[in-house]
Amino acid sequence: MGPCGVMRAWIEYIGSLAAACTTLCWLPQAVKIIRERQTQGISLLTQAVFTVGLALWLIYGLFLMNWPLILANAVTLVFSVVILILKVRYSESP
């Protein structure tokens, strides 16, 4: 592997690590909401726009066939959709 290959490997490693961090950070939030059934501290508009943004990043990753981008955004999109659904569901509770 030449210098360009080594650099590309490091770039992919950094991107994959960043994707894992930003994806997994949503897991505790989703678990907390599921356990407590409380979403008062979450903005519906912000969560909705974030979810749309993730879907667009996923589509972008699919066009590029960039697996770290695809996997990170697909998993984060699942967490975000769950949080969005629970926000709507628990906001209607008394």
C-alpha positions as a printed NumPy array, in Angstrom:
array([[  0.   ,   0.   ,   0.   ],
       [  1.496,   3.327,  -1.069],
       [  1.349,   6.668,   0.781],
       [ -1.957,   7.562,  -0.888],
       [ -3.456,   4.227,   0.165],
       [ -2.319,   4.698,   3.761],
       [ -3.762,   8.219,   3.83 ],
       [ -7.054,   6.984,   2.343],
       [ -7.223,   4.207,   4.952],
       [ -6.753,   6.761,   7.746],
       [ -9.402,   9.029,   6.262],
       [-11.863,   6.112,   6.111],
       [-10.963,   5.135,   9.694],
       [-11.542,   8.679,  10.959],
       [-14.841,   8.916,   9.059],
       [-16.006,   5.564,  10.397],
       [-15.062,   6.492,  13.968],
       [-16.844,   9.843,  13.654],
       [-19.907,   8.091,  12.233],
       [-19.942,   5.597,  15.12 ],
       [-19.719,   8.392,  17.707],
       [-22.469,  10.534,  16.2  ],
       [-24.695,   7.512,  15.639],
       [-24.327,   5.846,  19.026],
       [-24.873,   9.11 ,  20.92 ],
       [-28.578,   8.868,  20.008],
       [-29.048,   5.448,  21.603],
       [-29.102,   6.703,  25.233],
       [-31.591,   9.428,  24.252],
       [-33.954,   6.918,  22.634],
       [-33.669,   4.52 ,  25.594],
       [-34.325,   7.372,  28.07 ],
       [-37.46 ,   8.433,  26.207],
       [-38.73 ,   4.866,  25.982],
       [-38.165,   4.31 ,  29.711],
       [-39.49 ,   7.648,  30.997],
       [-42.167,   8.254,  28.342],
       [-41.355,  11.94 ,  28.531],
       [-40.248,  14.202,  25.679],
       [-40.861,  17.697,  27.023],
       [-37.237,  18.754,  26.52 ],
       [-37.238,  17.868,  22.828],
       [-38.385,  20.311,  20.147],
       [-40.737,  18.665,  17.65 ],
       [-39.649,  21.015,  14.861],
       [-35.948,  20.438,  15.531],
       [-36.381,  16.67 ,  15.653],
       [-38.437,  16.677,  12.452],
       [-35.909,  18.794,  10.545],
       [-33.034,  16.668,  11.889],
       [-34.815,  13.498,  10.738],
       [-35.352,  14.914,   7.238],
       [-31.686,  15.952,   7.166],
       [-30.609,  12.423,   8.056],
       [-32.769,  10.994,   5.291],
       [-31.143,  13.376,   2.82 ],
       [-27.627,  12.453,   4.063],
       [-28.554,   8.797,   3.616],
       [-29.676,   9.433,   0.04 ],
       [-26.468,  11.383,  -0.608],
       [-24.405,   8.497,   0.784],
       [-26.291,   6.052,  -1.432],
       [-25.523,   8.139,  -4.515],
       [-21.834,   8.157,  -3.556],
       [-21.893,   4.503,  -2.42 ],
       [-20.006,   5.648,   0.677],
       [-20.581,   2.899,   3.257],
       [-19.619,   4.821,   6.418],
       [-22.003,   7.59 ,   5.354],
       [-24.763,   5.118,   4.464],
       [-24.507,   3.006,   7.62 ],
       [-24.147,   5.905,  10.036],
       [-27.094,   7.801,   8.621],
       [-29.294,   4.711,   8.261],
       [-28.812,   3.719,  11.902],
       [-29.114,   7.303,  13.173],
       [-32.239,   7.742,  11.043],
       [-33.842,   4.775,  12.8  ],
       [-33.085,   6.294,  16.229],
       [-34.285,   9.709,  15.08 ],
       [-37.546,   8.364,  13.638],
       [-38.205,   6.467,  16.888],
       [-37.582,   9.647,  18.906],
       [-39.802,  11.667,  16.543],
       [-42.636,   9.129,  16.795],
       [-42.349,   9.042,  20.582],
       [-42.273,  12.847,  20.72 ],
       [-45.569,  12.995,  18.834],
       [-47.053,  10.115,  20.814],
       [-46.063,  11.35 ,  24.278],
       [-46.843,  14.996,  23.519],
       [-50.496,  14.052,  23.217],
       [-50.505,  12.417,  26.659],
       [-51.929,  14.463,  29.558]])
